[in-house]
């Protein structure tokens, strides 16, 4: 029986903090996850249009074993600057990988495309994402805002505002799993045009409305609904982090990220398309001291998918209206 952590946020995984920064007029922002201690990490990209920084080093066959922070940002390729701001904040605190007498913060990043969302992108010579990254890193704490916040400020899904979502799961063996996601998919998170979330079977304690599945399923439930059907290219991507306090090697952290992509498939339809850059970072702090057995690993990976699906629904459920929005919020729907 799965249950949530105290906050129902990724920070229920001990040793993690999250900070947000952004601009409502710009309709974009950045979210930073900071590790109190270096953590093992992996990554899995299944979308066809990713935008990333420092992801090659996360492959199990490469030498750097741990990272200091992760960045999810809006802004398309401009948003990758957020990682530089995070590096600056961590370097000021003398945090980072020590090499030849220097401290180099290891900060992989991924971006989503939120440029055509009616925000004012006339930022001048340099985009603001480096400053967003620095601000978010300094603001990182156990409690943080979800919905229209950070990397989710300008996120859109098919017909609804997207947002920043998070959820956590406590396993019976004492391991905690947490998810953090910026949901900006070309596909839909709800069944047809109803208010019911595709992620409904995994909901805990009415955390995104308690509606379950509609019965009978609406006639349009099989209809593919895209954000911008006439021109779906370059306006999407769901990026996420799945974290645990279990003791995992790099290969298992990558496997955790792979399993969490199942949550995308259970919460968004369609997903992993050529016009989405869908990506999941897998992170293991090891703070529980528990190295899961092969049988326990099945529960861990199942929880990764379920927790991610819940986080995606919570992102949309918690979105709030802003001036100039292209799409309505879930809370504004009738029925």
C-alpha positions as CSV (number, residue, x, y, z in Angstrom):
1,X,0.0,0.0,0.0
2,X,1.6,3.2,-1.1
3,X,1.3,6.4,1.0
4,X,2.7,9.8,0.6
5,X,5.5,11.5,2.6
6,X,4.9,14.3,5.0
7,X,5.0,17.0,2.4
8,X,4.0,15.0,-0.7
9,X,7.0,16.6,-2.4
10,X,10.3,15.4,-3.7
11,X,11.9,16.9,-0.6
12,X,10.5,14.0,1.4
13,X,13.6,12.3,0.1
14,X,16.1,13.2,2.8
15,X,19.0,15.4,1.6
16,X,17.2,17.4,-1.1
17,X,16.0,21.0,-1.4
18,X,14.2,22.8,-4.2
19,X,14.0,26.4,-5.2
20,X,12.1,28.3,-7.8
21,X,12.6,31.6,-9.6
22,X,11.0,33.3,-12.6
23,X,9.1,36.2,-14.0
24,X,5.3,36.2,-14.5
25,X,5.5,38.8,-17.2
26,X,8.1,36.7,-19.1
27,X,5.9,33.6,-18.4
28,X,9.0,31.5,-17.8
29,X,11.3,30.5,-15.0
30,X,13.7,27.9,-13.5
31,X,13.6,25.2,-10.8
32,X,16.7,23.9,-9.1
33,X,17.1,20.8,-7.0
34,X,20.1,21.0,-4.6
35,X,21.7,18.0,-3.0
36,X,22.9,18.5,0.6
37,X,25.6,15.9,-0.2
38,X,26.8,14.7,-3.6
39,X,24.3,12.2,-5.0
40,X,24.4,9.4,-7.6
41,X,22.5,10.3,-10.7
42,X,21.5,8.9,-14.1
43,X,19.3,10.1,-17.0
44,X,17.0,8.8,-19.7
45,X,15.8,10.7,-22.7
46,X,12.8,9.3,-24.6
47,X,11.6,12.4,-26.4
48,X,12.7,13.3,-29.9
49,X,13.6,17.0,-29.2
50,X,15.7,17.3,-26.0
51,X,17.7,20.2,-24.7
52,X,20.3,19.4,-22.1
53,X,23.6,20.2,-20.4
54,X,26.1,17.8,-18.7
55,X,24.0,14.7,-19.3
56,X,26.7,12.6,-21.0
57,X,28.6,12.4,-17.7
58,X,25.6,10.7,-16.1
59,X,26.0,7.6,-18.2
60,X,27.1,4.6,-16.0
61,X,30.3,4.1,-18.0
62,X,31.6,7.6,-17.4
63,X,33.8,8.6,-14.5
64,X,32.0,11.3,-12.5
65,X,29.9,9.3,-9.9
66,X,27.9,12.1,-8.2
67,X,26.3,15.5,-8.8
68,X,25.6,18.5,-6.7
69,X,22.4,19.9,-8.2
70,X,19.9,19.5,-11.1
71,X,18.1,22.2,-13.1
72,X,14.7,22.1,-14.8
73,X,14.2,25.3,-16.8
74,X,11.9,27.1,-19.2
75,X,13.4,29.2,-22.0
76,X,14.3,26.6,-24.6
77,X,18.1,26.6,-25.2
78,X,18.4,30.0,-23.5
79,X,17.2,28.3,-20.3
80,X,20.4,26.2,-20.1
81,X,22.1,29.4,-18.7
82,X,20.3,28.6,-15.4
83,X,22.9,25.9,-14.7
84,X,25.6,28.6,-14.8
85,X,23.8,30.6,-12.1
86,X,23.4,27.5,-10.0
87,X,27.2,26.7,-10.4
88,X,28.0,30.3,-9.2
89,X,25.8,29.9,-6.1
90,X,27.3,26.6,-5.2
91,X,30.8,27.7,-5.9
92,X,30.3,30.6,-3.5
93,X,29.5,28.0,-0.8
94,X,32.6,26.0,-1.8
95,X,30.4,23.1,-3.0
96,X,31.5,21.0,-6.0
97,X,33.7,18.3,-7.4
98,X,37.3,18.9,-6.3
99,X,39.9,18.6,-9.0
100,X,43.4,20.1,-9.2
101,X,42.6,22.4,-6.3
102,X,39.4,23.8,-7.8
103,X,35.8,23.2,-6.9
104,X,33.6,22.5,-9.9
105,X,29.9,22.2,-9.1
106,X,28.3,19.4,-11.2
107,X,25.0,20.7,-12.4
108,X,23.2,18.8,-15.2
109,X,20.2,20.6,-16.7
110,X,17.3,20.1,-19.0
111,X,15.0,22.7,-20.7
112,X,11.5,22.9,-22.0
113,X,10.2,25.1,-24.8
114,X,7.9,27.8,-23.5
115,X,8.8,30.7,-25.8
116,X,5.4,31.0,-27.7
117,X,3.2,31.3,-24.6
118,X,2.2,35.0,-24.8
119,X,5.0,36.1,-22.4
120,X,7.2,39.1,-23.0
121,X,10.5,37.6,-24.2
122,X,12.2,40.9,-25.1
123,X,14.8,40.5,-22.4
124,X,17.6,42.5,-24.1
125,X,21.1,41.2,-24.9
126,X,21.2,38.4,-22.3
127,X,18.4,36.2,-21.2
128,X,17.6,36.2,-17.4
129,X,18.0,32.4,-16.8
130,X,21.4,32.6,-15.2
131,X,20.0,34.9,-12.6
132,X,17.0,32.7,-12.2
133,X,19.3,29.8,-11.5
134,X,21.3,31.7,-8.9
135,X,18.2,32.9,-7.2
136,X,16.5,29.5,-7.2
137,X,19.6,27.8,-5.8
138,X,19.9,30.3,-2.9
139,X,16.1,29.9,-2.2
140,X,16.2,26.1,-2.2
141,X,14.4,24.6,0.8
142,X,12.3,21.6,1.9
143,X,9.1,23.5,1.2
144,X,8.5,25.0,-2.2
145,X,5.6,26.0,-4.4
146,X,4.1,23.9,-7.2
147,X,1.8,24.7,-10.0
148,X,2.5,28.0,-11.7
149,X,6.0,28.3,-10.3
150,X,9.6,28.0,-11.4
151,X,10.0,26.0,-14.6
152,X,6.3,25.5,-14.7
153,X,5.4,29.2,-14.9
154,X,4.9,29.2,-18.7
155,X,4.2,25.5,-19.2
156,X,1.2,24.4,-21.3
157,X,-0.3,21.0,-22.1
158,X,-3.0,20.1,-24.6
159,X,-5.8,22.6,-23.9
160,X,-4.8,23.3,-20.3
161,X,-2.1,25.2,-18.4
162,X,0.8,23.0,-17.3
163,X,3.0,23.6,-14.4
164,X,5.5,22.4,-11.8
165,X,4.4,19.2,-10.0
166,X,5.8,17.1,-7.2
167,X,4.8,14.0,-5.2
168,X,6.3,11.4,-2.9
169,X,5.8,7.8,-1.9
170,X,6.9,5.9,1.2
171,X,7.5,2.2,0.7
172,X,6.9,-0.4,3.4
173,X,10.7,-1.2,3.6
174,X,11.5,2.4,4.6
175,X,12.6,3.7,1.2
176,X,11.2,7.1,0.0
177,X,10.6,8.0,-3.7
178,X,10.0,11.5,-4.9
179,X,9.2,13.1,-8.2
180,X,9.6,16.7,-9.5
181,X,8.3,17.6,-13.0
182,X,7.7,20.5,-15.3
183,X,4.7,19.4,-17.4
184,X,4.7,21.1,-20.8
185,X,3.5,18.2,-23.0
186,X,2.1,18.3,-26.5
187,X,-0.3,15.6,-25.3
188,X,-3.2,15.7,-22.9
189,X,-3.2,14.9,-19.2
190,X,-7.0,14.5,-19.0
191,X,-9.3,11.9,-20.5
192,X,-10.9,13.4,-23.6
193,X,-12.2,16.9,-22.8
194,X,-13.2,15.8,-19.3
195,X,-11.7,17.0,-15.9
196,X,-10.6,13.4,-15.2
197,X,-6.8,12.8,-15.1
198,X,-5.2,9.9,-17.0
199,X,-3.2,9.4,-13.8
200,X,-6.3,8.8,-11.7
201,X,-5.5,5.1,-10.8
202,X,-2.4,6.2,-8.9
203,X,-4.0,9.1,-6.9
204,X,-3.5,9.1,-3.2
205,X,-5.8,11.0,-0.8
206,X,-7.6,13.1,-3.4
207,X,-4.3,14.9,-4.2
208,X,-5.6,16.1,-7.6
209,X,-9.3,16.2,-7.3
210,X,-10.3,12.6,-6.4
211,X,-12.3,12.2,-9.6
212,X,-11.1,8.7,-10.6
213,X,-11.9,7.6,-14.2
214,X,-15.2,8.7,-15.9
215,X,-17.6,5.8,-16.3
216,X,-18.4,5.2,-19.0
217,X,-15.3,6.6,-20.8
218,X,-16.3,9.5,-23.0
219,X,-16.4,9.0,-26.7
220,X,-13.5,11.3,-27.3
221,X,-11.2,9.5,-24.9
222,X,-9.4,7.8,-27.8
223,X,-9.1,11.0,-29.7
224,X,-5.5,12.3,-30.0
225,X,-5.5,15.9,-28.6
226,X,-2.3,18.0,-29.3
227,X,-1.3,21.3,-27.9
228,X,-0.9,23.0,-31.3
229,X,-2.1,20.5,-34.0
230,X,-1.3,22.8,-36.9
231,X,2.3,23.4,-35.8
232,X,3.3,21.1,-32.9
233,X,7.1,21.5,-33.4
234,X,9.1,23.4,-30.9
235,X,6.5,24.1,-28.2
236,X,6.7,21.2,-25.8
237,X,8.7,18.9,-23.5
238,X,8.1,17.4,-20.1
239,X,11.3,17.3,-18.0
240,X,11.5,15.6,-14.6
241,X,13.5,14.2,-11.7
242,X,12.8,11.0,-9.9
243,X,14.7,10.7,-6.6
244,X,15.1,8.1,-3.8
245,X,17.0,7.8,-0.5
246,X,17.9,4.2,-1.4
247,X,21.5,3.2,-2.0
248,X,21.9,2.8,-5.8
249,X,24.8,2.7,-8.2
250,X,24.8,4.8,-11.3
251,X,23.3,2.0,-13.5
252,X,20.4,1.6,-11.1
253,X,19.8,5.4,-11.0
254,X,19.5,5.3,-14.8
255,X,17.1,2.3,-14.5
256,X,15.1,4.5,-12.0
257,X,14.8,7.2,-14.6
258,X,13.7,4.6,-17.2
259,X,11.0,3.4,-14.9
260,X,9.8,6.9,-14.2
261,X,9.1,7.4,-17.9
262,X,6.3,4.9,-17.4
263,X,4.6,7.6,-15.3
264,X,4.7,9.9,-18.4
265,X,2.9,7.2,-20.3
266,X,0.3,6.8,-17.6
267,X,-0.3,10.5,-17.2
268,X,0.0,12.0,-20.7
269,X,-1.4,10.8,-24.0
270,X,0.4,10.9,-26.4
271,X,3.9,11.2,-24.9
272,X,7.5,10.6,-26.0
273,X,6.7,12.1,-29.4
274,X,9.2,13.5,-31.9
275,X,8.2,17.0,-30.9
276,X,8.7,16.5,-27.1
277,X,12.1,16.4,-25.5
278,X,10.9,14.2,-22.7
279,X,13.6,13.5,-20.1
280,X,13.9,12.1,-16.6
281,X,16.9,12.5,-14.3
282,X,17.3,9.6,-11.7
283,X,18.8,10.5,-8.4
284,X,19.8,8.4,-5.3
285,X,20.9,10.1,-2.1
286,X,21.5,6.9,-0.2
287,X,20.4,8.5,3.0
288,X,18.1,5.6,4.0
289,X,21.1,3.2,4.0
290,X,18.9,0.6,2.3
291,X,20.2,-1.1,-0.8
292,X,17.1,-2.8,-2.2
293,X,17.1,-6.5,-2.9
294,X,16.1,-7.6,-6.4
295,X,12.5,-8.1,-5.1
296,X,12.4,-4.8,-3.4
297,X,13.8,-3.1,-6.5
298,X,10.6,-4.1,-8.3
299,X,8.5,-2.1,-5.8
300,X,11.0,0.8,-6.1
301,X,10.7,1.0,-9.9
302,X,6.9,0.6,-9.7
303,X,6.7,3.4,-7.3
304,X,8.9,5.6,-9.6
305,X,6.3,5.3,-12.4
306,X,3.3,5.9,-10.1
307,X,4.9,8.8,-8.3
308,X,5.8,10.5,-11.5
309,X,2.3,10.1,-12.9
310,X,0.9,11.7,-9.8
311,X,3.4,14.6,-10.0
312,X,2.3,15.3,-13.5
313,X,-1.3,15.5,-12.6
314,X,-0.5,17.7,-9.6
315,X,1.4,20.1,-11.8
316,X,-1.8,20.7,-13.9
317,X,-4.2,20.5,-11.0
318,X,-2.3,23.3,-9.1
319,X,-1.8,25.7,-12.0
320,X,-3.2,29.2,-11.4
321,X,-4.4,31.7,-13.9
322,X,-2.3,34.6,-15.1
323,X,-2.8,37.6,-17.4
324,X,-2.5,36.7,-21.0
325,X,-2.8,33.0,-20.6
326,X,-3.3,31.0,-23.8
327,X,-5.1,28.1,-22.1
328,X,-7.4,27.8,-19.1
329,X,-6.4,26.2,-15.8
330,X,-7.8,22.8,-14.8
331,X,-9.6,24.5,-11.8
332,X,-11.6,26.7,-14.3
333,X,-13.2,23.7,-16.0
334,X,-16.9,23.0,-15.5
335,X,-18.3,19.7,-14.3
